Protein backbone atom coordinates (compact mmCIF):
# COMPACT_ATOMS: atom_id res chain seq x y z
CA UNK A 1 0.00 0.00 0.00
CA UNK A 2 2.85 2.39 0.84
CA UNK A 3 4.41 1.57 -2.54
CA UNK A 4 1.16 2.57 -4.24
CA UNK A 5 1.31 6.00 -2.58
CA UNK A 6 5.00 6.56 -3.30
CA UNK A 7 4.78 5.40 -6.91
CA UNK A 8 1.59 7.19 -7.79
CA UNK A 9 1.65 10.05 -10.22
CA UNK A 10 1.42 13.48 -8.61
CA UNK A 11 -2.10 14.83 -8.58
CA UNK A 12 -2.44 18.18 -10.26
CA UNK A 13 -3.36 20.83 -7.75
CA UNK A 14 -6.49 22.46 -9.12
CA UNK A 15 -5.51 25.64 -7.33
CA UNK A 16 -2.38 25.94 -9.48
CA UNK A 17 -4.24 25.95 -12.77
CA UNK A 18 -5.46 29.56 -12.51
CA UNK A 19 -2.02 30.63 -11.30
CA UNK A 20 -0.39 28.97 -14.32
CA UNK A 21 -2.94 30.61 -16.59
CA UNK A 22 -2.26 33.98 -14.93
CA UNK A 23 1.49 33.48 -15.38
CA UNK A 24 1.02 32.65 -19.06
CA UNK A 25 -1.35 35.58 -19.53
CA UNK A 26 1.06 37.93 -17.73
CA UNK A 27 3.96 36.68 -19.85
CA UNK A 28 1.94 37.29 -23.01
CA UNK A 29 0.84 40.70 -21.71
CA UNK A 30 4.46 41.59 -20.93
CA UNK A 31 5.54 40.55 -24.42
CA UNK A 32 2.84 42.71 -26.01
CA UNK A 33 3.72 45.56 -23.66
CA UNK A 34 7.41 45.29 -24.54
CA UNK A 35 6.59 45.30 -28.25
CA UNK A 36 4.39 48.38 -27.82
CA UNK A 37 7.02 50.20 -25.79
CA UNK A 38 9.73 49.41 -28.33
CA UNK A 39 7.76 50.40 -31.42
CA UNK A 40 8.70 53.69 -33.02
CA UNK A 41 5.45 55.61 -32.59
CA UNK A 42 6.27 57.89 -35.53
CA UNK A 43 6.68 54.94 -37.92
CA UNK A 44 3.55 53.22 -36.65
CA UNK A 45 1.56 56.42 -37.06
CA UNK A 46 3.16 56.95 -40.49
CA UNK A 47 4.69 60.22 -39.29
CA UNK A 48 8.33 59.26 -39.78
CA UNK A 49 8.59 61.82 -42.59
CA UNK A 50 8.21 64.69 -40.08
CA UNK A 51 11.21 66.91 -39.49
CA UNK A 52 13.26 66.30 -36.35
CA UNK A 53 11.86 69.50 -34.86
CA UNK A 54 8.26 68.45 -35.53
CA UNK A 55 8.95 65.00 -34.07
CA UNK A 56 10.49 66.56 -30.96
CA UNK A 57 7.48 68.88 -30.49
CA UNK A 58 5.05 65.99 -30.92
CA UNK A 59 7.11 63.80 -28.61
CA UNK A 60 7.03 66.49 -25.90
CA UNK A 61 3.24 66.77 -26.23
CA UNK A 62 2.96 62.99 -25.88
CA UNK A 63 5.19 63.02 -22.79
CA UNK A 64 3.14 65.85 -21.26
CA UNK A 65 -0.07 63.90 -21.87
CA UNK A 66 1.35 60.72 -20.35
CA UNK A 67 2.70 62.63 -17.34
CA UNK A 68 -0.73 64.17 -16.79
CA UNK A 69 -2.27 60.71 -16.85
CA UNK A 70 0.35 59.37 -14.44
CA UNK A 71 -0.24 62.19 -11.98
CA UNK A 72 -4.02 61.75 -12.21
CA UNK A 73 -3.67 58.02 -11.62
CA UNK A 74 -1.43 58.59 -8.61
CA UNK A 75 -3.84 61.16 -7.18
CA UNK A 76 -6.72 58.69 -7.57
CA UNK A 77 -4.87 56.19 -5.38
CA UNK A 78 -4.03 58.65 -2.58
CA UNK A 79 -6.21 59.90 0.26
CA UNK A 80 -6.63 63.67 0.79
CA UNK A 81 -3.71 64.01 3.18
CA UNK A 82 -1.42 62.04 0.86
CA UNK A 83 -2.59 64.14 -2.09
CA UNK A 84 -1.52 67.31 -0.26
CA UNK A 85 1.86 65.77 0.53
CA UNK A 86 2.24 64.71 -3.09
CA UNK A 87 1.36 68.18 -4.40
CA UNK A 88 3.85 69.78 -1.99
CA UNK A 89 6.57 67.42 -3.18
CA UNK A 90 5.73 68.12 -6.83
CA UNK A 91 5.91 71.86 -6.18
CA UNK A 92 9.30 71.42 -4.48
CA UNK A 93 10.76 70.04 -7.71
CA UNK A 94 12.62 67.35 -5.80
CA UNK A 95 12.10 64.40 -8.13
CA UNK A 96 13.94 62.00 -5.83
CA UNK A 97 11.56 62.73 -2.96
CA UNK A 98 8.53 62.57 -5.26
CA UNK A 99 9.65 59.15 -6.48
CA UNK A 100 10.30 57.89 -2.94
CA UNK A 101 6.88 59.08 -1.79
CA UNK A 102 5.03 57.50 -4.71
CA UNK A 103 7.05 54.27 -4.45
CA UNK A 104 6.00 54.00 -0.82
CA UNK A 105 2.36 53.97 -1.98
CA UNK A 106 2.54 52.03 -5.27
CA UNK A 107 4.96 50.91 -7.96
CA UNK A 108 5.68 54.06 -9.94
CA UNK A 109 7.46 52.04 -12.63
CA UNK A 110 4.31 49.98 -13.16
CA UNK A 111 2.13 53.09 -13.35
CA UNK A 112 4.49 54.72 -15.85
CA UNK A 113 4.68 51.58 -18.00
CA UNK A 114 0.92 51.01 -17.91
CA UNK A 115 0.05 54.59 -18.80
CA UNK A 116 2.68 54.70 -21.54
CA UNK A 117 1.42 51.46 -23.05
CA UNK A 118 -2.19 52.61 -22.82
CA UNK A 119 -1.45 55.95 -24.46
CA UNK A 120 0.69 54.43 -27.17
CA UNK A 121 -1.90 51.76 -27.99
CA UNK A 122 -4.59 54.47 -28.19
CA UNK A 123 -2.41 56.51 -30.54
CA UNK A 124 -1.73 53.47 -32.73
CA UNK A 125 -5.43 52.60 -32.81
CA UNK A 126 -6.35 56.18 -33.74
CA UNK A 127 -3.70 56.27 -36.45
CA UNK A 128 -5.04 53.03 -37.94
CA UNK A 129 -8.60 54.41 -37.92
CA UNK A 130 -7.44 57.60 -39.62
CA UNK A 131 -5.54 55.56 -42.21
CA UNK A 132 -8.66 53.48 -42.91
CA UNK A 133 -10.76 56.63 -43.32
CA UNK A 134 -8.21 58.12 -45.71
CA UNK A 135 -8.14 54.91 -47.75
CA UNK A 136 -11.96 54.80 -47.96
CA UNK A 137 -12.04 58.46 -48.99
CA UNK A 138 -9.41 57.77 -51.67
CA UNK A 139 -11.35 54.77 -52.95
CA UNK A 140 -14.59 56.76 -53.07
CA UNK A 141 -12.83 59.62 -54.85
CA UNK A 142 -11.33 57.18 -57.39
CA UNK A 143 -14.72 55.64 -58.16
CA UNK A 144 -16.28 59.09 -58.60
CA UNK A 145 -13.53 60.15 -60.99
CA UNK A 146 -13.79 56.98 -63.08
CA UNK A 147 -15.26 57.63 -66.51
CA UNK A 148 -18.75 56.32 -67.01
CA UNK A 149 -19.74 54.67 -70.26
CA UNK A 150 -23.02 55.60 -71.79
CA UNK A 151 -25.29 52.85 -72.93
CA UNK A 152 -26.62 53.59 -76.41
Secondary structure, DSSP 8 states (H G I E B T S, - for coil): -HHHHHHS-----HHHHHHHHHHHHHHHHHHHHHHHHHS-HHHHTT-TTS-HHHHHHHHHHHHHHHHHHHHHHHHHHS-HHHHHHHHHHHHHT-HHHHHHHHHHHS-HHHHHHHHHHHHHHHHHHHHHHHHHHHHHHHHHHHHHHS------
